[in-house]
Amino acid sequence: MKILVPSSGEDITNKIDEHFSKAKYFIFMDSEKDVWEVFENEFLHDKHPGDEIAKKAIDLK
């Protein structure tokens, strides 16, 4: 299963951010491969960041 979690920090020990589109970071986890990756929310200051975040999430592998 692939999961995208909004995070307040750069690793999995940080708290989950309560506001998905306003999170500073995202943690992408793939439970089947047992891997995770953190990336900065490059859309944080966009007018409608949710759309761009969703597109990026779809492209993650």
PyMOL CGO cylinders between C-alpha atoms (Angstrom):
from pymol import cmd
from pymol.cgo import CYLINDER

trace = [
    CYLINDER, 0.00, 0.00, 0.00, 1.23, 3.50, -0.84, 0.3, 1, 1, 1, 1, 1, 1,
    CYLINDER, 1.23, 3.50, -0.84, 0.48, 6.31, 1.60, 0.3, 1, 1, 1, 1, 1, 1,
    CYLINDER, 0.48, 6.31, 1.60, 1.18, 10.04, 1.49, 0.3, 1, 1, 1, 1, 1, 1,
    CYLINDER, 1.18, 10.04, 1.49, 1.27, 11.66, 4.94, 0.3, 1, 1, 1, 1, 1, 1,
    CYLINDER, 1.27, 11.66, 4.94, 1.54, 15.40, 5.62, 0.3, 1, 1, 1, 1, 1, 1,
    CYLINDER, 1.54, 15.40, 5.62, 4.36, 16.01, 8.08, 0.3, 1, 1, 1, 1, 1, 1,
    CYLINDER, 4.36, 16.01, 8.08, 5.60, 18.86, 10.24, 0.3, 1, 1, 1, 1, 1, 1,
    CYLINDER, 5.60, 18.86, 10.24, 9.22, 17.77, 9.76, 0.3, 1, 1, 1, 1, 1, 1,
    CYLINDER, 9.22, 17.77, 9.76, 11.75, 15.96, 7.62, 0.3, 1, 1, 1, 1, 1, 1,
    CYLINDER, 11.75, 15.96, 7.62, 11.48, 12.43, 8.99, 0.3, 1, 1, 1, 1, 1, 1,
    CYLINDER, 11.48, 12.43, 8.99, 9.00, 9.85, 10.21, 0.3, 1, 1, 1, 1, 1, 1,
    CYLINDER, 9.00, 9.85, 10.21, 9.46, 10.80, 13.86, 0.3, 1, 1, 1, 1, 1, 1,
    CYLINDER, 9.46, 10.80, 13.86, 7.81, 14.20, 13.34, 0.3, 1, 1, 1, 1, 1, 1,
    CYLINDER, 7.81, 14.20, 13.34, 4.13, 14.84, 13.96, 0.3, 1, 1, 1, 1, 1, 1,
    CYLINDER, 4.13, 14.84, 13.96, 1.52, 14.51, 11.25, 0.3, 1, 1, 1, 1, 1, 1,
    CYLINDER, 1.52, 14.51, 11.25, 0.50, 17.94, 10.02, 0.3, 1, 1, 1, 1, 1, 1,
    CYLINDER, 0.50, 17.94, 10.02, -3.20, 18.68, 10.52, 0.3, 1, 1, 1, 1, 1, 1,
    CYLINDER, -3.20, 18.68, 10.52, -3.51, 20.68, 7.29, 0.3, 1, 1, 1, 1, 1, 1,
    CYLINDER, -3.51, 20.68, 7.29, -2.71, 18.53, 4.25, 0.3, 1, 1, 1, 1, 1, 1,
    CYLINDER, -2.71, 18.53, 4.25, -2.12, 21.25, 1.66, 0.3, 1, 1, 1, 1, 1, 1,
    CYLINDER, -2.12, 21.25, 1.66, -0.29, 23.52, 4.12, 0.3, 1, 1, 1, 1, 1, 1,
    CYLINDER, -0.29, 23.52, 4.12, 2.14, 20.87, 5.40, 0.3, 1, 1, 1, 1, 1, 1,
    CYLINDER, 2.14, 20.87, 5.40, 5.82, 21.78, 5.06, 0.3, 1, 1, 1, 1, 1, 1,
    CYLINDER, 5.82, 21.78, 5.06, 6.74, 18.19, 4.20, 0.3, 1, 1, 1, 1, 1, 1,
    CYLINDER, 6.74, 18.19, 4.20, 5.20, 14.96, 2.96, 0.3, 1, 1, 1, 1, 1, 1,
    CYLINDER, 5.20, 14.96, 2.96, 6.25, 11.43, 3.74, 0.3, 1, 1, 1, 1, 1, 1,
    CYLINDER, 6.25, 11.43, 3.74, 5.61, 8.91, 0.98, 0.3, 1, 1, 1, 1, 1, 1,
    CYLINDER, 5.61, 8.91, 0.98, 5.48, 5.36, 2.32, 0.3, 1, 1, 1, 1, 1, 1,
    CYLINDER, 5.48, 5.36, 2.32, 5.31, 2.11, 0.38, 0.3, 1, 1, 1, 1, 1, 1,
    CYLINDER, 5.31, 2.11, 0.38, 4.44, -0.69, 2.80, 0.3, 1, 1, 1, 1, 1, 1,
    CYLINDER, 4.44, -0.69, 2.80, 4.95, -3.42, 0.19, 0.3, 1, 1, 1, 1, 1, 1,
    CYLINDER, 4.95, -3.42, 0.19, 8.55, -2.38, -0.49, 0.3, 1, 1, 1, 1, 1, 1,
    CYLINDER, 8.55, -2.38, -0.49, 9.10, -1.19, 3.11, 0.3, 1, 1, 1, 1, 1, 1,
    CYLINDER, 9.10, -1.19, 3.11, 10.51, 2.17, 1.97, 0.3, 1, 1, 1, 1, 1, 1,
    CYLINDER, 10.51, 2.17, 1.97, 9.73, 5.79, 2.72, 0.3, 1, 1, 1, 1, 1, 1,
    CYLINDER, 9.73, 5.79, 2.72, 10.79, 9.11, 1.27, 0.3, 1, 1, 1, 1, 1, 1,
    CYLINDER, 10.79, 9.11, 1.27, 10.38, 12.67, 2.53, 0.3, 1, 1, 1, 1, 1, 1,
    CYLINDER, 10.38, 12.67, 2.53, 9.94, 15.62, 0.25, 0.3, 1, 1, 1, 1, 1, 1,
    CYLINDER, 9.94, 15.62, 0.25, 9.33, 19.30, 0.84, 0.3, 1, 1, 1, 1, 1, 1,
    CYLINDER, 9.33, 19.30, 0.84, 5.95, 20.75, -0.13, 0.3, 1, 1, 1, 1, 1, 1,
    CYLINDER, 5.95, 20.75, -0.13, 7.03, 22.79, -3.15, 0.3, 1, 1, 1, 1, 1, 1,
    CYLINDER, 7.03, 22.79, -3.15, 3.42, 23.95, -3.60, 0.3, 1, 1, 1, 1, 1, 1,
    CYLINDER, 3.42, 23.95, -3.60, 3.06, 25.44, -0.12, 0.3, 1, 1, 1, 1, 1, 1,
    CYLINDER, 3.06, 25.44, -0.12, 2.56, 29.00, -1.33, 0.3, 1, 1, 1, 1, 1, 1,
    CYLINDER, 2.56, 29.00, -1.33, 0.45, 28.23, -4.42, 0.3, 1, 1, 1, 1, 1, 1,
    CYLINDER, 0.45, 28.23, -4.42, -3.14, 29.42, -4.58, 0.3, 1, 1, 1, 1, 1, 1,
    CYLINDER, -3.14, 29.42, -4.58, -4.56, 25.86, -4.88, 0.3, 1, 1, 1, 1, 1, 1,
    CYLINDER, -4.56, 25.86, -4.88, -1.80, 23.51, -3.64, 0.3, 1, 1, 1, 1, 1, 1,
    CYLINDER, -1.80, 23.51, -3.64, -4.05, 20.48, -3.17, 0.3, 1, 1, 1, 1, 1, 1,
    CYLINDER, -4.05, 20.48, -3.17, -4.39, 19.88, -6.92, 0.3, 1, 1, 1, 1, 1, 1,
    CYLINDER, -4.39, 19.88, -6.92, -0.63, 19.97, -7.47, 0.3, 1, 1, 1, 1, 1, 1,
    CYLINDER, -0.63, 19.97, -7.47, 0.07, 17.76, -4.46, 0.3, 1, 1, 1, 1, 1, 1,
    CYLINDER, 0.07, 17.76, -4.46, -2.40, 15.18, -5.77, 0.3, 1, 1, 1, 1, 1, 1,
    CYLINDER, -2.40, 15.18, -5.77, -0.73, 15.18, -9.21, 0.3, 1, 1, 1, 1, 1, 1,
    CYLINDER, -0.73, 15.18, -9.21, 2.70, 14.70, -7.65, 0.3, 1, 1, 1, 1, 1, 1,
    CYLINDER, 2.70, 14.70, -7.65, 1.39, 11.90, -5.41, 0.3, 1, 1, 1, 1, 1, 1,
    CYLINDER, 1.39, 11.90, -5.41, 0.05, 10.04, -8.44, 0.3, 1, 1, 1, 1, 1, 1,
    CYLINDER, 0.05, 10.04, -8.44, 3.48, 10.22, -10.10, 0.3, 1, 1, 1, 1, 1, 1,
    CYLINDER, 3.48, 10.22, -10.10, 5.34, 8.81, -7.06, 0.3, 1, 1, 1, 1, 1, 1,
    CYLINDER, 5.34, 8.81, -7.06, 6.50, 5.23, -7.42, 0.3, 1, 1, 1, 1, 1, 1,
]
cmd.load_cgo(trace, "trace")
